[in-house]
């Protein structure tokens, strides 16, 4: 259970299907990726940073110069 938002990966043991959950507590976006290859690619792409760049909640609040 992700309370404050973040990235959680489960099922990395052998013979399990990895599942990555990204949850943003600001805009309540939940993204799930399943499958070893897809999870690996997902993690490599730094999804938290990527989401932060386009998070609707952050953009609304963001200080525009
Ligand atoms: Zn967000």
PDB file of the backbone (N, CA, C, O) and the ligand in Angstrom, with CONECT records:
HET     ZN  A 101       1
ATOM      1  N   UNK A   1       0.845  -1.206   0.000  1.00  0.00           N
ATOM      2  CA  UNK A   1       0.000   0.000   0.000  1.00  0.00           C
ATOM      3  C   UNK A   1       0.874   1.247   0.000  1.00  0.00           C
ATOM      4  O   UNK A   1       1.755   1.412   0.843  1.00  0.00           O
ATOM      5  N   UNK A   2       0.616   2.092  -0.935  1.00  0.00           N
ATOM      6  CA  UNK A   2       1.393   3.331  -1.023  1.00  0.00           C
ATOM      7  C   UNK A   2       0.566   4.455  -0.424  1.00  0.00           C
ATOM      8  O   UNK A   2      -0.528   4.756  -0.899  1.00  0.00           O
ATOM      9  N   UNK A   3       1.086   5.060   0.601  1.00  0.00           N
ATOM     10  CA  UNK A   3       0.299   6.091   1.283  1.00  0.00           C
ATOM     11  C   UNK A   3       0.584   7.473   0.730  1.00  0.00           C
ATOM     12  O   UNK A   3      -0.326   8.273   0.515  1.00  0.00           O
ATOM     13  N   UNK A   4       1.839   7.736   0.508  1.00  0.00           N
ATOM     14  CA  UNK A   4       2.196   9.116   0.199  1.00  0.00           C
ATOM     15  C   UNK A   4       2.650   9.288  -1.243  1.00  0.00           C
ATOM     16  O   UNK A   4       3.237  10.306  -1.608  1.00  0.00           O
ATOM     17  N   UNK A   5       2.377   8.309  -2.027  1.00  0.00           N
ATOM     18  CA  UNK A   5       2.800   8.411  -3.403  1.00  0.00           C
ATOM     19  C   UNK A   5       4.200   7.878  -3.578  1.00  0.00           C
ATOM     20  O   UNK A   5       5.014   7.909  -2.655  1.00  0.00           O
ATOM     21  N   UNK A   6       4.462   7.402  -4.740  1.00  0.00           N
ATOM     22  CA  UNK A   6       5.784   6.872  -4.991  1.00  0.00           C
ATOM     23  C   UNK A   6       5.722   5.675  -5.903  1.00  0.00           C
ATOM     24  O   UNK A   6       4.736   5.427  -6.597  1.00  0.00           O
ATOM     25  N   UNK A   7       6.793   4.958  -5.873  1.00  0.00           N
ATOM     26  CA  UNK A   7       6.933   3.850  -6.780  1.00  0.00           C
ATOM     27  C   UNK A   7       7.151   2.576  -5.976  1.00  0.00           C
ATOM     28  O   UNK A   7       7.969   2.533  -5.057  1.00  0.00           O
ATOM     29  N   UNK A   8       6.422   1.567  -6.332  1.00  0.00           N
ATOM     30  CA  UNK A   8       6.547   0.310  -5.623  1.00  0.00           C
ATOM     31  C   UNK A   8       6.634  -0.808  -6.644  1.00  0.00           C
ATOM     32  O   UNK A   8       5.869  -0.862  -7.607  1.00  0.00           O
ATOM     33  N   UNK A   9       7.581  -1.695  -6.409  1.00  0.00           N
ATOM     34  CA  UNK A   9       7.751  -2.819  -7.322  1.00  0.00           C
ATOM     35  C   UNK A   9       7.615  -4.104  -6.539  1.00  0.00           C
ATOM     36  O   UNK A   9       8.235  -4.275  -5.489  1.00  0.00           O
ATOM     37  N   UNK A  10       6.812  -4.990  -7.045  1.00  0.00           N
ATOM     38  CA  UNK A  10       6.608  -6.277  -6.382  1.00  0.00           C
ATOM     39  C   UNK A  10       6.841  -7.405  -7.368  1.00  0.00           C
ATOM     40  O   UNK A  10       6.897  -7.191  -8.579  1.00  0.00           O
ATOM     41  N   UNK A  11       6.974  -8.589  -6.841  1.00  0.00           N
ATOM     42  CA  UNK A  11       7.026  -9.776  -7.684  1.00  0.00           C
ATOM     43  C   UNK A  11       8.332  -9.947  -8.433  1.00  0.00           C
ATOM     44  O   UNK A  11       8.360 -10.478  -9.543  1.00  0.00           O
ATOM     45  N   UNK A  12       9.417  -9.491  -7.814  1.00  0.00           N
ATOM     46  CA  UNK A  12      10.695  -9.619  -8.503  1.00  0.00           C
ATOM     47  C   UNK A  12      11.314 -11.005  -8.307  1.00  0.00           C
ATOM     48  O   UNK A  12      12.323 -11.320  -8.938  1.00  0.00           O
ATOM     49  N   UNK A  13      10.725 -11.835  -7.445  1.00  0.00           N
ATOM     50  CA  UNK A  13      11.259 -13.175  -7.254  1.00  0.00           C
ATOM     51  C   UNK A  13      11.085 -13.990  -8.533  1.00  0.00           C
ATOM     52  O   UNK A  13      10.255 -13.687  -9.391  1.00  0.00           O
ATOM     53  N   UNK A  14      11.885 -15.011  -8.618  1.00  0.00           N
ATOM     54  CA  UNK A  14      11.810 -15.841  -9.801  1.00  0.00           C
ATOM     55  C   UNK A  14      10.411 -16.452  -9.924  1.00  0.00           C
ATOM     56  O   UNK A  14       9.750 -16.714  -8.919  1.00  0.00           O
ATOM     57  N   UNK A  15       9.987 -16.666 -11.114  1.00  0.00           N
ATOM     58  CA  UNK A  15       8.701 -17.286 -11.400  1.00  0.00           C
ATOM     59  C   UNK A  15       7.517 -16.406 -11.018  1.00  0.00           C
ATOM     60  O   UNK A  15       6.377 -16.870 -10.995  1.00  0.00           O
ATOM     61  N   UNK A  16       7.782 -15.155 -10.723  1.00  0.00           N
ATOM     62  CA  UNK A  16       6.668 -14.251 -10.466  1.00  0.00           C
ATOM     63  C   UNK A  16       6.645 -13.177 -11.546  1.00  0.00           C
ATOM     64  O   UNK A  16       7.659 -12.892 -12.183  1.00  0.00           O
ATOM     65  N   UNK A  17       5.505 -12.606 -11.732  1.00  0.00           N
ATOM     66  CA  UNK A  17       5.397 -11.519 -12.698  1.00  0.00           C
ATOM     67  C   UNK A  17       5.595 -10.196 -11.966  1.00  0.00           C
ATOM     68  O   UNK A  17       4.797  -9.839 -11.099  1.00  0.00           O
ATOM     69  N   UNK A  18       6.631  -9.483 -12.304  1.00  0.00           N
ATOM     70  CA  UNK A  18       6.870  -8.203 -11.644  1.00  0.00           C
ATOM     71  C   UNK A  18       5.751  -7.205 -11.932  1.00  0.00           C
ATOM     72  O   UNK A  18       5.209  -7.140 -13.036  1.00  0.00           O
ATOM     73  N   UNK A  19       5.434  -6.444 -10.916  1.00  0.00           N
ATOM     74  CA  UNK A  19       4.417  -5.413 -11.052  1.00  0.00           C
ATOM     75  C   UNK A  19       4.982  -4.121 -10.473  1.00  0.00           C
ATOM     76  O   UNK A  19       5.456  -4.095  -9.337  1.00  0.00           O
ATOM     77  N   UNK A  20       4.931  -3.081 -11.240  1.00  0.00           N
ATOM     78  CA  UNK A  20       5.367  -1.779 -10.745  1.00  0.00           C
ATOM     79  C   UNK A  20       4.151  -0.869 -10.644  1.00  0.00           C
ATOM     80  O   UNK A  20       3.375  -0.728 -11.590  1.00  0.00           O
ATOM     81  N   UNK A  21       4.006  -0.260  -9.480  1.00  0.00           N
ATOM     82  CA  UNK A  21       2.907   0.667  -9.267  1.00  0.00           C
ATOM     83  C   UNK A  21       3.469   2.050  -9.017  1.00  0.00           C
ATOM     84  O   UNK A  21       4.317   2.256  -8.149  1.00  0.00           O
ATOM     85  N   UNK A  22       2.982   2.974  -9.791  1.00  0.00           N
ATOM     86  CA  UNK A  22       3.349   4.365  -9.562  1.00  0.00           C
ATOM     87  C   UNK A  22       2.100   5.081  -9.087  1.00  0.00           C
ATOM     88  O   UNK A  22       1.053   5.047  -9.732  1.00  0.00           O
ATOM     89  N   UNK A  23       2.237   5.720  -7.958  1.00  0.00           N
ATOM     90  CA  UNK A  23       1.089   6.457  -7.464  1.00  0.00           C
ATOM     91  C   UNK A  23       1.512   7.867  -7.078  1.00  0.00           C
ATOM     92  O   UNK A  23       2.490   8.068  -6.359  1.00  0.00           O
ATOM     93  N   UNK A  24       0.760   8.825  -7.568  1.00  0.00           N
ATOM     94  CA  UNK A  24       1.046  10.214  -7.235  1.00  0.00           C
ATOM     95  C   UNK A  24      -0.056  10.713  -6.316  1.00  0.00           C
ATOM     96  O   UNK A  24      -1.225  10.758  -6.698  1.00  0.00           O
ATOM     97  N   UNK A  25       0.325  11.088  -5.105  1.00  0.00           N
ATOM     98  CA  UNK A  25      -0.687  11.514  -4.142  1.00  0.00           C
ATOM     99  C   UNK A  25      -1.175  12.920  -4.442  1.00  0.00           C
ATOM    100  O   UNK A  25      -2.174  13.359  -3.873  1.00  0.00           O
ATOM    101  N   UNK A  26      -0.501  13.621  -5.308  1.00  0.00           N
ATOM    102  CA  UNK A  26      -0.922  14.992  -5.604  1.00  0.00           C
ATOM    103  C   UNK A  26      -2.096  15.011  -6.578  1.00  0.00           C
ATOM    104  O   UNK A  26      -3.080  15.721  -6.372  1.00  0.00           O
ATOM    105  N   UNK A  27      -1.975  14.224  -7.631  1.00  0.00           N
ATOM    106  CA  UNK A  27      -3.044  14.229  -8.634  1.00  0.00           C
ATOM    107  C   UNK A  27      -3.783  12.897  -8.663  1.00  0.00           C
ATOM    108  O   UNK A  27      -4.691  12.696  -9.469  1.00  0.00           O
ATOM    109  N   UNK A  28      -3.382  11.989  -7.770  1.00  0.00           N
ATOM    110  CA  UNK A  28      -4.035  10.683  -7.633  1.00  0.00           C
ATOM    111  C   UNK A  28      -3.961   9.869  -8.911  1.00  0.00           C
ATOM    112  O   UNK A  28      -4.877   9.121  -9.252  1.00  0.00           O
ATOM    113  N   UNK A  29      -2.880  10.030  -9.588  1.00  0.00           N
ATOM    114  CA  UNK A  29      -2.640   9.197 -10.757  1.00  0.00           C
ATOM    115  C   UNK A  29      -2.078   7.866 -10.308  1.00  0.00           C
ATOM    116  O   UNK A  29      -1.169   7.807  -9.480  1.00  0.00           O
ATOM    117  N   UNK A  30      -2.615   6.824 -10.850  1.00  0.00           N
ATOM    118  CA  UNK A  30      -2.089   5.499 -10.568  1.00  0.00           C
ATOM    119  C   UNK A  30      -1.757   4.824 -11.878  1.00  0.00           C
ATOM    120  O   UNK A  30      -2.588   4.717 -12.780  1.00  0.00           O
ATOM    121  N   UNK A  31      -0.528   4.376 -11.958  1.00  0.00           N
ATOM    122  CA  UNK A  31      -0.088   3.731 -13.174  1.00  0.00           C
ATOM    123  C   UNK A  31       0.501   2.386 -12.812  1.00  0.00           C
ATOM    124  O   UNK A  31       1.311   2.293 -11.890  1.00  0.00           O
ATOM    125  N   UNK A  32       0.113   1.361 -13.511  1.00  0.00           N
ATOM    126  CA  UNK A  32       0.621   0.019 -13.216  1.00  0.00           C
ATOM    127  C   UNK A  32       1.244  -0.578 -14.456  1.00  0.00           C
ATOM    128  O   UNK A  32       0.690  -0.514 -15.554  1.00  0.00           O
ATOM    129  N   UNK A  33       2.406  -1.158 -14.252  1.00  0.00           N
ATOM    130  CA  UNK A  33       3.097  -1.824 -15.341  1.00  0.00           C
ATOM    131  C   UNK A  33       3.392  -3.245 -14.898  1.00  0.00           C
ATOM    132  O   UNK A  33       3.895  -3.456 -13.795  1.00  0.00           O
ATOM    133  N   UNK A  34       3.094  -4.198 -15.721  1.00  0.00           N
ATOM    134  CA  UNK A  34       3.359  -5.593 -15.384  1.00  0.00           C
ATOM    135  C   UNK A  34       4.228  -6.243 -16.449  1.00  0.00           C
ATOM    136  O   UNK A  34       4.210  -5.868 -17.621  1.00  0.00           O
ATOM    137  N   UNK A  35       4.982  -7.227 -15.999  1.00  0.00           N
ATOM    138  CA  UNK A  35       5.860  -7.934 -16.925  1.00  0.00           C
ATOM    139  C   UNK A  35       7.300  -7.511 -16.713  1.00  0.00           C
ATOM    140  O   UNK A  35       7.592  -6.323 -16.577  1.00  0.00           O
ATOM    141  N   UNK A  36       8.204  -8.491 -16.685  1.00  0.00           N
ATOM    142  CA  UNK A  36       9.593  -8.201 -16.324  1.00  0.00           C
ATOM    143  C   UNK A  36      10.218  -7.156 -17.229  1.00  0.00           C
ATOM    144  O   UNK A  36      10.839  -6.209 -16.745  1.00  0.00           O
ATOM    145  N   UNK A  37      10.064  -7.313 -18.515  1.00  0.00           N
ATOM    146  CA  UNK A  37      10.700  -6.385 -19.438  1.00  0.00           C
ATOM    147  C   UNK A  37      10.105  -4.993 -19.317  1.00  0.00           C
ATOM    148  O   UNK A  37      10.819  -3.991 -19.301  1.00  0.00           O
ATOM    149  N   UNK A  38       8.795  -4.953 -19.234  1.00  0.00           N
ATOM    150  CA  UNK A  38       8.144  -3.644 -19.156  1.00  0.00           C
ATOM    151  C   UNK A  38       8.469  -2.940 -17.855  1.00  0.00           C
ATOM    152  O   UNK A  38       8.661  -1.724 -17.833  1.00  0.00           O
ATOM    153  N   UNK A  39       8.533  -3.701 -16.766  1.00  0.00           N
ATOM    154  CA  UNK A  39       8.878  -3.085 -15.482  1.00  0.00           C
ATOM    155  C   UNK A  39      10.309  -2.556 -15.522  1.00  0.00           C
ATOM    156  O   UNK A  39      10.590  -1.467 -15.020  1.00  0.00           O
ATOM    157  N   UNK A  40      11.199  -3.326 -16.115  1.00  0.00           N
ATOM    158  CA  UNK A  40      12.592  -2.877 -16.194  1.00  0.00           C
ATOM    159  C   UNK A  40      12.699  -1.589 -17.006  1.00  0.00           C
ATOM    160  O   UNK A  40      13.391  -0.653 -16.606  1.00  0.00           O
ATOM    161  N   UNK A  41      12.026  -1.546 -18.122  1.00  0.00           N
ATOM    162  CA  UNK A  41      12.040  -0.330 -18.941  1.00  0.00           C
ATOM    163  C   UNK A  41      11.419   0.840 -18.190  1.00  0.00           C
ATOM    164  O   UNK A  41      11.906   1.970 -18.241  1.00  0.00           O
ATOM    165  N   UNK A  42      10.350   0.539 -17.503  1.00  0.00           N
ATOM    166  CA  UNK A  42       9.628   1.552 -16.739  1.00  0.00           C
ATOM    167  C   UNK A  42      10.540   2.168 -15.681  1.00  0.00           C
ATOM    168  O   UNK A  42      10.607   3.388 -15.533  1.00  0.00           O
ATOM    169  N   UNK A  43      11.239   1.303 -14.951  1.00  0.00           N
ATOM    170  CA  UNK A  43      12.118   1.787 -13.900  1.00  0.00           C
ATOM    171  C   UNK A  43      13.271   2.605 -14.473  1.00  0.00           C
ATOM    172  O   UNK A  43      13.695   3.609 -13.901  1.00  0.00           O
ATOM    173  N   UNK A  44      13.756   2.148 -15.605  1.00  0.00           N
ATOM    174  CA  UNK A  44      14.897   2.821 -16.209  1.00  0.00           C
ATOM    175  C   UNK A  44      14.516   4.230 -16.646  1.00  0.00           C
ATOM    176  O   UNK A  44      15.353   5.132 -16.663  1.00  0.00           O
ATOM    177  N   UNK A  45      13.267   4.408 -16.992  1.00  0.00           N
ATOM    178  CA  UNK A  45      12.811   5.705 -17.483  1.00  0.00           C
ATOM    179  C   UNK A  45      12.579   6.702 -16.351  1.00  0.00           C
ATOM    180  O   UNK A  45      12.191   7.845 -16.597  1.00  0.00           O
ATOM    181  N   UNK A  46      12.813   6.274 -15.121  1.00  0.00           N
ATOM    182  CA  UNK A  46      12.643   7.163 -13.970  1.00  0.00           C
ATOM    183  C   UNK A  46      11.241   7.777 -13.941  1.00  0.00           C
ATOM    184  O   UNK A  46      11.086   8.994 -14.048  1.00  0.00           O
ATOM    185  N   UNK A  47      10.242   6.940 -13.798  1.00  0.00           N
ATOM    186  CA  UNK A  47       8.847   7.383 -13.954  1.00  0.00           C
ATOM    187  C   UNK A  47       8.414   8.453 -12.959  1.00  0.00           C
ATOM    188  O   UNK A  47       7.553   9.277 -13.267  1.00  0.00           O
ATOM    189  N   UNK A  48       9.009   8.444 -11.769  1.00  0.00           N
ATOM    190  CA  UNK A  48       8.611   9.468 -10.793  1.00  0.00           C
ATOM    191  C   UNK A  48       9.010  10.854 -11.270  1.00  0.00           C
ATOM    192  O   UNK A  48       8.235  11.808 -11.201  1.00  0.00           O
ATOM    193  N   UNK A  49      10.231  10.937 -11.751  1.00  0.00           N
ATOM    194  CA  UNK A  49      10.686  12.236 -12.266  1.00  0.00           C
ATOM    195  C   UNK A  49       9.871  12.641 -13.482  1.00  0.00           C
ATOM    196  O   UNK A  49       9.482  13.796 -13.652  1.00  0.00           O
ATOM    197  N   UNK A  50       9.632  11.649 -14.315  1.00  0.00           N
ATOM    198  CA  UNK A  50       8.896  11.953 -15.538  1.00  0.00           C
ATOM    199  C   UNK A  50       7.483  12.419 -15.213  1.00  0.00           C
ATOM    200  O   UNK A  50       6.965  13.361 -15.812  1.00  0.00           O
ATOM    201  N   UNK A  51       6.883  11.743 -14.260  1.00  0.00           N
ATOM    202  CA  UNK A  51       5.537  12.154 -13.895  1.00  0.00           C
ATOM    203  C   UNK A  51       5.532  13.552 -13.275  1.00  0.00           C
ATOM    204  O   UNK A  51       4.654  14.371 -13.545  1.00  0.00           O
ATOM    205  N   UNK A  52       6.527  13.794 -12.448  1.00  0.00           N
ATOM    206  CA  UNK A  52       6.591  15.091 -11.773  1.00  0.00           C
ATOM    207  C   UNK A  52       6.646  16.225 -12.789  1.00  0.00           C
ATOM    208  O   UNK A  52       6.150  17.325 -12.547  1.00  0.00           O
ATOM    209  N   UNK A  53       7.260  15.931 -13.927  1.00  0.00           N
ATOM    210  CA  UNK A  53       7.397  16.960 -14.960  1.00  0.00           C
ATOM    211  C   UNK A  53       6.055  17.311 -15.597  1.00  0.00           C
ATOM    212  O   UNK A  53       5.866  18.405 -16.129  1.00  0.00           O
ATOM    213  N   UNK A  54       5.134  16.359 -15.529  1.00  0.00           N
ATOM    214  CA  UNK A  54       3.853  16.642 -16.199  1.00  0.00           C
ATOM    215  C   UNK A  54       2.676  16.417 -15.268  1.00  0.00           C
ATOM    216  O   UNK A  54       1.539  16.289 -15.722  1.00  0.00           O
ATOM    217  N   UNK A  55       2.934  16.368 -13.992  1.00  0.00           N
ATOM    218  CA  UNK A  55       1.875  16.167 -13.016  1.00  0.00           C
ATOM    219  C   UNK A  55       0.919  17.353 -13.055  1.00  0.00           C
ATOM    220  O   UNK A  55       1.335  18.499 -12.890  1.00  0.00           O
ATOM    221  N   UNK A  56      -0.335  17.078 -13.268  1.00  0.00           N
ATOM    222  CA  UNK A  56      -1.300  18.162 -13.415  1.00  0.00           C
ATOM    223  C   UNK A  56      -1.423  18.969 -12.127  1.00  0.00           C
ATOM    224  O   UNK A  56      -1.605  20.185 -12.172  1.00  0.00           O
ATOM    225  N   UNK A  57      -1.325  18.304 -10.988  1.00  0.00           N
ATOM    226  CA  UNK A  57      -1.432  19.014  -9.717  1.00  0.00           C
ATOM    227  C   UNK A  57      -0.263  19.969  -9.539  1.00  0.00           C
ATOM    228  O   UNK A  57      -0.437  21.094  -9.069  1.00  0.00           O
ATOM    229  N   UNK A  58       0.912  19.523  -9.912  1.00  0.00           N
ATOM    230  CA  UNK A  58       2.091  20.381  -9.770  1.00  0.00           C
ATOM    231  C   UNK A  58       2.036  21.534 -10.744  1.00  0.00           C
ATOM    232  O   UNK A  58       2.458  22.648 -10.433  1.00  0.00           O
ATOM    233  N   UNK A  59       1.514  21.260 -11.920  1.00  0.00           N
ATOM    234  CA  UNK A  59       1.485  22.316 -12.928  1.00  0.00           C
ATOM    235  C   UNK A  59       0.481  23.398 -12.544  1.00  0.00           C
ATOM    236  O   UNK A  59       0.690  24.580 -12.817  1.00  0.00           O
ATOM    237  N   UNK A  60      -0.592  22.984 -11.917  1.00  0.00           N
ATOM    238  CA  UNK A  60      -1.590  23.964 -11.479  1.00  0.00           C
ATOM    239  C   UNK A  60      -1.007  24.865 -10.403  1.00  0.00           C
ATOM    240  O   UNK A  60      -1.153  26.087 -10.424  1.00  0.00           O
ATOM    241  N   UNK A  61      -0.333  24.201  -9.454  1.00  0.00           N
ATOM    242  CA  UNK A  61       0.204  24.943  -8.317  1.00  0.00           C
ATOM    243  C   UNK A  61       1.491  25.651  -8.667  1.00  0.00           C
ATOM    244  O   UNK A  61       1.874  26.636  -8.035  1.00  0.00           O
ATOM    245  N   UNK A  62       2.153  25.133  -9.687  1.00  0.00           N
ATOM    246  CA  UNK A  62       3.515  25.573  -9.997  1.00  0.00           C
ATOM    247  C   UNK A  62       3.657  27.074 -10.099  1.00  0.00           C
ATOM    248  O   UNK A  62       2.760  27.779 -10.560  1.00  0.00           O
ATOM    249  N   UNK A  63       4.792  27.535  -9.663  1.00  0.00           N
ATOM    250  CA  UNK A  63       5.036  28.980  -9.735  1.00  0.00           C
ATOM    251  C   UNK A  63       5.511  29.317 -11.140  1.00  0.00           C
ATOM    252  O   UNK A  63       6.629  28.973 -11.525  1.00  0.00           O
ATOM    253  N   UNK A  64       4.691  29.965 -11.872  1.00  0.00           N
ATOM    254  CA  UNK A  64       5.070  30.353 -13.216  1.00  0.00           C
ATOM    255  C   UNK A  64       5.885  31.648 -13.166  1.00  0.00           C
ATOM    256  O   UNK A  64       5.468  32.640 -12.570  1.00  0.00           O
ATOM    257  N   UNK A  65       7.024  31.614 -13.790  1.00  0.00           N
ATOM    258  CA  UNK A  65       7.906  32.782 -13.736  1.00  0.00           C
ATOM    259  C   UNK A  65       7.316  34.002 -14.454  1.00  0.00           C
ATOM    260  O   UNK A  65       7.945  35.059 -14.493  1.00  0.00           O
TER     261      UNK A  65
HETATM  262 ZN    ZN A 101       0.819  13.727 -10.153  1.00  0.00          ZN
END
